[in-house]
Amino acid sequence: MCKVMNKKIYQEENRISQEEYLTFFPIKVKEAALEHALDIRKFEIELYWKRAAYFWTFIAATFAGYAAVFVSDNKEIPQTDLLVVLSCLGIVFSFGWFCVNQGSKQWQENWENHVDLLENDVIGPLYKTVLSRSSPIGISEHLSRAITGPSSLSVSKINQIISLYVTIVFMFLFYKALPICPYAFSIRLIKLEYYILAVITLATCIAFKTLGRSHNRHQYNLWAKTRTTGITPLSS
């Protein structure tokens, strides 16, 4: 409780007003600051889709591996063990993707907010001004708009929902991979190895949300050291 209160007090003490923010960027540096904010925003969006492709590669490979093991009739392959391992891998990758989506969205919004605050004196309220189609008239226009028209949906939020859905699917696959007790219908058996793997998987997902957080300290004390370089003359 005290930790939460201290964090809240710390955040309130380090908040700045819009007027204080704008004093950081006088007119002579505002144009350069806006240009950097736009470039970094673009870079964050590029990284967002590269990260999505990275995680989709592993998730698709895990799905394919799970399906291949599931339909395999090779008795030499420990099918249940492999299915449990693959489903746990899928949970870690998909929930990791969900957390990365949240982190990417945080930094993307950070730079978009910088653009919103800096642009007025440089290019005008360009990014804050949204131009939309006029309201549809009649049933046919409403139907056309609903099917082929634009909509104010967030691509990044949809990606977050998908990644969370995939996480739930892998949890279901983990449950289905567990063997059924032959003496009790539909009761799943959890061997010690499966229990340990499930705990590790859960701990990894928790670590994403706790240890994976960015540092938000307002001041960093860095260690610095210098080195000297010289040439030792050859001894005669």
N, C-alpha and C positions, 0 to 999 in steps of 0.2 A: 504493500500500500504506500509506504514511504517512498519507495523507488518511483512509483507512478507519479506521486505528487511532486517529487523533486524534478522529474523529467518535464512535467507540465510547467513548473516554475521556471525551469531553465529555458524552455521554448518561449515563454512569455517575456522573459528578460531580454532575449535576443531578437525579438521581433522589431521590425522597422516600419515606419509609415511610408506611404507612397512618396511624400515630399522628401523624406530622407533618402529613399531609393534614387530619386531623380537627381539629388545632389551628387551622387556618385558618378553621374554621367553628364557633365556639362556639354553645351552645344558642340564644342570643338572635338569631343570624343564620341558623341552620341552616334554619329553616322558610322564610324568604324565599329562601335559596339553592336549596332544593329546588323551590320554586314556579317560580323562574326556569329551573332546569334542565329541568323538565317542559315549560314553555312553549317553550323553545328547541328541545328535542327534537321537539316537535310541529311547530314551524316548519321544522326540518330535513327532516322527513318530507314536509311539504307541498312544500317546494322540490325534494325528490327526484323527486316525480311530475311537477312542472312541468318540470323539466329533461328528464325522460324524454319528455314530450310534445313539447318543443322539438326534441330530436334526432330523434324518430320522424317529425316533420313533414318535416325535411330529407332523412332517409333514404328515406322513402316517395316524396318528390318525385324523388329521384335514381334510385330503382328505376323509377319511371314513365317518367322521361326516357330511361333506358337502354333500356327495353322499346320505347318509341315510336321511337327511332332504329334499334333493331335490326330492327324489322319494316318500317321505312320503305323504299320503293323509289324515293325521290326521288334522282335521280342528282346533283342540284345540291348535296346535303348531303354534306359530308365525313364519311361514316358512321364510318369507323375512328377518325378523330381525335376525334369527339364521344364515341364509346364509351370510348376511353381516358381522356379528361378526366372523364367521368361516373363511371367506375369508380374513378379516383383520388379524386374528391370523396367517393364513397361510403366509401372506405377511411378518409379523414380524419375524416368525420363519425361513422362507426361506432366507430373506435378512440378518437376523442374522447369518445364516449358511454361507452365502456368505462372510460376514465380518470376521467370525471366520476362514474360509478357508484362507483368505488373511493374517490374523495374524499368523496362524500356519505356512504358507509358509514362512513368514518373519523370524520367529525364526528358522525354519528348515534350511533355507539358511544361516542364521547367523552361525550356528554350522558347516555346510558343508564348509563354507568359512574358518573357523578356522582350520578345518581338512586339507584343501588344503594348507594353509600357514605353518602348523606345521609339516606335514608328511615327508617332504623331508629328513630331517636329522635323522628320527627315523625309518620309514619303506619304504622310497623311495616314489616316486610319484604314489602310488597305486591308490588312489581315483581320481587322475587327468588323469590317463591313461585309455582310453576307447578302448576296443577290440570289433570289429564288424565283421560281416560276410563279405566275399568278395562280390563284385558286382555280381548280377545275370547275367547269360548269356542265351540268347534265350527267346522266348515268354513264354514257360512253366515255367521257373525259375522265371521270372518276375511276372507271375500270381500267382505262389505258394508263392512268397515272399509277394505279396500284400494281400493274403488271410490269410496265416498261419505264415508268418514270423514276426520278431520283427520290431518295429518302434520306433523312437526316440520321443515318445509322453510323456508328463508329466501327470502323474495320478492326481496330485494336481490341475493342470490347468484345466483338464477335469472336476474335481469336482467343481471348481469355476464356470465353464460355466454352469454345470447342476444346481447349486444352483441359479444362475442368471435366468436361464430358468424357474425354478419352481416359482421364485418370479414373473416373468411376467405372468405365468399361473394363479397364485392367483390374480393378478391385473385384469386379464380378468374375472375371476370368480366373483370378487367383482362387476365389471361392470354389468355382467349378472344377479347378484342377485338383483340389483336395480329394482324397479317396473317401468313398462312402463306407461307413461301418457295416460289415455284413450282418451284424446282429441287431442293428437298429436302423430302420429305414430312414434315409435322407439325412442322417447325422454324419457330418463331415469329421474325418479324423485329422488331427493336427499332431504330427510327429514332432519330436524335440527339434530336429533340424529345421522343419518348416516354421516352428514357433520362433526360433532364433533369427531366421531369415526375415520373418514378418516384423520382428522387433527392430532389426537393423534398418529395414525399409521405412518403417514409421519414424525411427530416429533421424534418418536422412532427410525425410520430408519436413520434419520439425526443424532440423538444422537450416533448411532453406529459408524458413521464415524467421529464424532467430539469428543464428551466426552469419547468415547471408545478407544481413542488413548493411546498408552503407553507413559509414561513420558520419555523424552529424554534429560533431564538435565544432564550435565556432573558432577555436584556436588550436593550432598544432605546434608543438615544440619539436623541432627537428635536430638531430645530431649531425654535425658536419666535421669533416676532417680533410686535411690536405696532405698531399704527398710531394716529395721532391724527387726529381729525376736528374741524374748526372751520369757522366761517363768516367769510369775509372781508367786512368792511363795504364798502358801495358808496362809491367816492370821490366827494367832493362836487364 
